[in-house]
Amino acid sequence: MIYISRDIIMFKNCLKDYTESEILAFLNEFFENSKDLKGNEANEMETNYIIFEEVYHIENMKNIYDELSTIDFTKTVSEEAIRLDEDLFQLTQNNGIAIDIGWYPSLDEKGEFLIQVISDGDWDHPMIKTSSGWDKNELIEKLNIVLEQLPFSLKS
């Protein structure tokens, strides 16, 4: 299954910051990667992903779901609480490793972001688990720390 919306969602908030030629280049790269998925050989993707306006090279991707990039950190947590749930971000690799970011407790302005690395669906025993408050820079820093511990990703 191709998750076309994954890149569109990640790119949606920052379209205004890019020229038409940059947008077209991005779309060309996206559709070039999609061609591989339609063929017989490619079940693994190796490409760059934009997460919080940071570019990451992540190998062997299965899928990515990103509502987190649509959160407006210029607003207060109270103003965004209605959008803060447990399913904000999930990046899954073909080997069964998933990076999950959610807000706990869901919809509660007193909650926090929880970043977990899950192996083979074992949610009871995350490989890595850390949290962050309502601070975009702190969340990015914690995500970078988690990603640096994994062998399949590099910050570009």
SERO-4910 file (N, C-alpha, C, O; in steps of 0.05 Angstrom, whole numbers):
BEGIN
 pado doro    nc1    nc2    nc3   cac1   cac2   cac3    cc1    cc2    cc3    oc1    oc2    oc3
  Met    A     17    -24      0      0      0      0     18     25      0     38     26     14
  Ile    A     11     44    -16     26     69    -17     12     90      0    -12     94     -3
  Tyr    A     27    102     18     15    123     35     22    151     23     41    164     32
  Ile    A      8    158      2     13    184    -11     10    207      8     26    226      6
  Ser    A     -8    206     26    -13    228     44     10    233     63     12    255     74
  Arg    A     27    214     68     49    218     88     67    241     80     73    258     98
  Asp    A     75    243     56     92    265     48     77    291     45     87    313     50
  Ile    A     52    289     36     35    313     33     30    326     60     32    350     63
  Ile    A     24    309     80     19    320    107     45    333    118     43    355    129
  Met    A     68    320    114     93    331    125    100    357    110    112    375    122
  Phe    A     92    359     85    100    382     69     80    405     71     86    428     64
  Lys    A     55    399     79     33    417     79     39    444     93     34    465     82
  Asn    A     49    442    117     53    466    133     76    484    123     77    508    130
  Cys    A     94    473    107    116    490     99    116    496     69    136    506     59
  Leu    A     94    491     55     92    498     27     97    527     21    110    534      1
  Lys    A     88    544     39     91    573     35    120    582     35    127    603     25
  Asp    A    138    565     46    166    572     48    182    563     24    207    567     23
  Tyr    A    169    550      4    184    538    -19    175    551    -45    152    560    -48
  Thr    A    194    551    -64    187    561    -90    173    540   -106    173    516    -98
  Glu    A    161    548   -128    147    529   -145    166    507   -155    158    483   -156
  Ser    A    190    514   -163    209    495   -173    217    475   -151    222    451   -157
  Glu    A    220    484   -126    227    465   -104    204    446    -99    208    422    -94
  Ile    A    179    456   -101    156    438    -97    155    418   -119    150    394   -114
  Leu    A    159    426   -144    159    407   -166    181    386   -164    177    363   -170
  Ala    A    205    395   -155    227    376   -151    219    355   -130    225    331   -133
  Phe    A    207    364   -108    198    346    -87    178    326    -98    180    302    -93
  Leu    A    158    336   -113    137    318   -124    149    298   -144    141    275   -144
  Asn    A    168    307   -160    181    289   -179    196    266   -163    194    243   -171
  Glu    A    210    274   -142    224    253   -126    203    234   -113    208    210   -112
  Phe    A    181    245   -103    161    229    -90    150    209   -110    148    185   -104
  Phe    A    142    218   -134    130    200   -154    151    180   -165    144    158   -172
  Glu    A    176    188   -166    197    169   -174    199    147   -154    202    124   -162
  Asn    A    198    153   -128    199    133   -107    174    115   -109    175     91   -104
  Ser    A    151    127   -115    126    112   -117    127     92   -140    115     70   -137
  Lys    A    141     98   -162    144     79   -184    157     54   -174    149     32   -182
  Asp    A    177     56   -157    191     33   -147    172     15   -131    173    -10   -132
  Leu    A    153     27   -117    134     12   -101    115     -3   -118    104    -24   -110
  Lys    A    109      7   -142     90     -7   -160    103    -30   -174     89    -48   -184
  Gly    A    130    -30   -176    144    -52   -190    145    -77   -173    135    -78   -151
  Asn    A    157    -97   -184    158   -123   -170    180   -125   -149    177   -140   -130
  Glu    A    201   -109   -152    224   -113   -135    223    -97   -109    233   -107    -89
  Ala    A    212    -73   -109    217    -55    -87    196    -57    -65    173    -47    -69
  Asn    A    202    -70    -43    186    -69    -20    199    -51      1    187    -44     21
  Glu    A    224    -44     -4    239    -27     15    244      0      2    250      2    -21
  Met    A    241     21     18    246     48      9    271     58     23    275     52     47
  Glu    A    286     74     10    309     87     22    308    116     11    314    121    -12
  Thr    A    301    134     28    297    161     19    299    181     42    304    174     65
  Asn    A    295    206     35    295    227     55    267    234     63    249    234     47
  Tyr    A    263    239     89    238    247    100    240    272    115    261    277    128
  Ile    A    220    289    114    220    314    129    203    309    154    179    303    152
  Ile    A    215    312    177    201    310    203    207    335    218    230    340    224
  Phe    A    187    351    224    191    376    238    211    394    223    229    406    236
  Glu    A    209    396    198    226    413    181    255    404    181    272    419    171
  Glu    A    261    381    192    288    370    192    287    347    171    267    333    169
  Val    A    309    344    156    310    323    136    326    299    147    348    302    158
  Tyr    A    314    275    145    326    251    155    328    231    132    309    228    116
  His    A    350    217    131    353    195    112    347    170    127    361    163    146
  Ile    A    326    156    119    317    132    134    315    109    114    301    111     93
  Glu    A    328     87    120    329     64    102    307     44    108    297     43    131
  Asn    A    299     29     88    281      6     90    254     13    103    244     -1    120
  Met    A    243     36     95    218     45    107    195     29     96    193     23     72
  Lys    A    176     22    114    152      9    106    130     30    103    117     31     82
  Asn    A    127     47    123    108     69    121    113     90    142    128     86    161
  Ile    A    100    113    139    102    134    158     75    148    159     63    154    139
  Tyr    A     67    154    184     42    169    189     51    194    205     63    191    226
  Asp    A     43    217    196     53    241    210     31    263    212     26    278    193
  Glu    A     18    264    235      0    286    241     14    306    259      5    328    263
  Leu    A     37    297    270     52    313    289     62    339    276     62    360    289
  Ser    A     70    337    251     80    361    237     59    382    232     66    405    225
  Thr    A     34    375    236     12    395    232      5    410    258    -10    428    257
  Ile    A     17    401    280     12    415    306     25    442    305     48    445    297
  Asp    A     10    462    315     20    490    315     31    497    343     16    502    361
  Phe    A     57    496    345     70    501    371     71    530    378     80    537    400
  Thr    A     63    548    360     61    576    367     36    582    384     34    603    396
  Lys    A     17    562    384     -6    564    401      0    552    428     19    537    431
  Thr    A    -17    557    447    -14    545    473    -24    516    472    -39    508    454
  Val    A    -15    500    491    -24    472    492    -54    471    495    -67    453    485
  Ser    A    -66    490    509    -95    491    512   -109    494    485   -130    482    480
  Glu    A    -98    511    468   -110    516    442   -107    492    423   -124    488    406
  Glu    A    -87    476    427    -82    453    410    -91    426    422    -90    405    409
  Ala    A   -100    427    447   -107    402    462   -126    384    447   -124    360    449
  Ile    A   -145    395    433   -165    380    418   -153    362    396   -165    343    388
  Arg    A   -128    369    388   -115    354    367    -94    335    378    -82    320    363
  Leu    A    -89    336    404    -67    320    416    -78    293    425    -91    291    446
  Asp    A    -72    273    410    -80    246    417    -56    227    417    -34    235    412
  Glu    A    -62    202    421    -40    182    423    -29    174    396     -7    163    395
  Asp    A    -42    181    375    -34    173    348    -26    197    332    -41    206    314
  Leu    A     -2    208    337      7    232    323     28    226    302     29    239    281
  Phe    A     44    206    308     67    200    289     74    171    293     77    160    315
  Gln    A     78    157    270     89    130    271    105    125    245     95    129    223
  Leu    A    129    117    249    148    110    228    154     81    231    164     72    252
  Thr    A    149     65    210    153     36    212    174     27    192    172     34    168
  Gln    A    193     11    200    213      0    183    205    -28    176    189    -41    190
  Asn    A    215    -39    153    208    -66    144    216    -88    164    204   -109    163
  Asn    A    235    -82    182    243   -103    201    226   -104    226    232   -118    245
  Gly    A    204    -88    226    185    -89    249    190    -69    270    176    -68    290
  Ile    A    211    -52    267    216    -31    287    198     -7    280    197      2    257
  Ala    A    185      4    300    168     28    297    176     50    317    182     44    340
  Ile    A    176     74    307    180     97    325    152    110    327    140    117    307
  Asp    A    143    113    351    116    123    356    117    147    374    131    148    394
  Ile    A    102    168    366    100    192    383     71    198    387     56    200    368
  Gly    A     63    201    412     35    208    418     34    226    442     54    231    456
  Trp    A     11    237    447      6    255    470    -10    239    491    -31    228    485
  Tyr    A      1    238    515    -11    222    537    -15    240    562      4    254    569
  Pro    A    -38    239    575    -63    227    565    -74    243    542    -71    267    540
  Ser    A    -87    229    525    -99    240    501   -117    263    507   -134    262    525
  Leu    A   -115    285    492   -132    309    493   -129    324    519   -145    343    524
  Asp    A   -110    317    536   -107    330    562    -85    351    561    -62    344    555
  Glu    A    -91    376    566    -71    397    564    -48    394    585    -27    406    582
  Lys    A    -52    377    605    -31    371    624    -14    347    616      3    338    632
  Gly    A    -19    337    592     -4    313    583     24    320    574     34    342    578
  Glu    A     36    300    560     63    303    549     66    285    525     51    266    522
  Phe    A     85    291    508     92    274    486    107    250    496    125    253    512
  Leu    A    101    227    486    115    203    492    127    192    466    112    187    447
  Ile    A    153    188    466    167    177    443    175    149    451    189    144    471
  Gln    A    167    129    434    174    101    440    185     88    415    177     94    392
  Val    A    204     70    419    213     53    397    203     25    404    210     13    425
  Ile    A    188     14    385    174    -12    389    186    -32    370    190    -26    346
  Ser    A    192    -56    380    202    -77    363    182   -100    361    172   -109    382
  Asp    A    175   -108    337    157   -131    332    130   -128    346    120   -148    356
  Gly    A    120   -104    349     94   -100    360     92   -104    391     70   -105    402
  Asp    A    115   -105    404    115   -109    433    113    -82    448    133    -70    456
  Trp    A     88    -72    450     83    -46    462     87    -46    492     90    -25    504
  Asp    A     87    -70    504     91    -72    533    120    -68    541    126    -62    564
  His    A    138    -72    522    167    -70    528    181    -54    506    195    -66    490
  Pro    A    177    -28    506    190    -12    486    221    -13    488    232    -14    511
  Met    A    235    -13    466    264    -13    466    274     13    477    294     14    492
  Ile    A    261     35    470    268     62    480    242     76    487    222     73    473
  Lys    A    243     91    509    219    107    517    228    132    530    244    132    549
  Thr    A    218    155    520    225    181    532    201    200    528    183    194    512
  Ser    A    202    222    542    179    241    540    189    269    537    212    275    541
  Ser    A    170    286    529    176    315    524    151    330    530    128    321    526
  Gly    A    154    354    541    132    372    546    124    387    521    133    380    499
  Trp    A    108    408    524     98    424    502    119    444    494    117    468    498
  Asp    A    140    434    482    162    450    472    173    437    447    185    416    448
  Lys    A    169    450    424    178    438    399    207    432    398    215    411    389
  Asn    A    224    450    408    253    446    408    261    422    425    278    406    417
  Glu    A    248    419    448    254    396    465    245    370    452    260    350    453
  Leu    A    222    371    439    212    347    425    231    339    402    237    315    399
  Ile    A    240    358    387    259    353    365    285    342    376    296    322    365
  Glu    A    294    353    398    319    344    410    316    315    419    334    298    415
  Lys    A    294    309    433    289    281    443    287    262    419    297    240    420
  Leu    A    273    270    398    270    253    374    297    248    362    303    225    354
  Asn    A    314    268    360    341    265    349    357    245    365    372    229    354
  Ile    A    355    247    392    369    229    409    360    200    404    377    182    403
  Val    A    334    196    402    324    169    396    333    159    369    343    137    367
  Leu    A    331    176    349    339    168    322    369    161    320    377    143    305
  Glu    A    385    176    335    414    171    335    421    144    346    443    133    341
  Gln    A    404    132    363    409    106    375    401     83    356    407     60    362
  Leu    A    388     90    334    379     69    316    397     67    291    407     87    282
  Pro    A    402     43    281    421     39    260    410     47    232    426     48    213
  Phe    A    384     52    229    373     56    202    368     85    195    355     90    174
  Ser    A    376    104    211    370    132    204    394    150    208    411    146    225
  Leu    A    395    170    191    415    190    194    403    217    189    387    221    170
  Lys    A    408    237    205    399    264    201    415    276    178    440    275    179
  Ser    A    402    286    158    416    298    136    427    325    142    440    338    126
***
